[in-house]
Amino acid sequence: MIDKKRQLEELKNLEKEIKDKEDKNTKYWLFKTENGVQGFMGTGGKKQIMFVGERPSSEKKGVVAWKKFYGVLKDLDLQESHLTDLIKSIAKVGGSLPDDLFEDCRILSREIAIVKPRLIFTLGTKVHNHLLFYLAEKEIKAVEIYHYSYVFRRNKVTPKAYKKQIQDELKLL
């Protein structure tokens, strides 16, 4: 059985470690706890779910999209899912990779060890491809879905279809 109290303690320690690395050139962003959605502090919930994006954007328009994404999570009773990004440092969309990508991968590996997800929703193809290699020997299912910004900012797919895509995958657990 998973010890939620221990998970939260480990996530808080990891959050502090990430924030302590900030300097004038590098800023980090983690999914916030807001409106009942646990964000980075999510322990996976009963279904042990994680959502992994590519990296935080410096664009202010992204705030509206992630708030709507939180609404979808609430509607699907996934408020306790762990939400994170492969790369933690903020950059412009299409920005270069950080100098120490290995460190970001190490942090994500720790998050996976803490949360112990049964299912990881990858937000986009790039993240999915990165994680497939890492998850090849683990018993964790990874499913690619649209990044929420495609749904709520770029209207590439309807919010209803997005929600159904997530629901369909949850039925297979």
C-alpha angles and dihedrals in degrees: 000000000000117000104223093190091055091045091054092048091051092047091050090051091049091048090053091048091053094047092047089062093063119115136163092283101041127050124183130209129194127186107272129232102245140151093359095311111118098209113183089357091059112121095204098263125232092315093048096231130173130186117203124192129183103250141318116276125226090216115112090212088071092072093072091049096051091046089055089046088056088054090056090050091052092048090053094044091245098127092125094055115122111246120198147140129239089230116038101194120095117245141157115272107277091018122152122275118263118265091244105043088155089067091055090050090050090053092049089050089054091049090053090049091051098044097037094205123201090197132027119195107207113208101223141348098280093058091042092055092048093050097045090069093047094046096045093103098034127084093238122119116222120199124186117225132167117281108253091241089064089055102041103028107026099031093223090146131012119259088238092056090045092053090048091051090057093043092052092054092047090056089062093060 
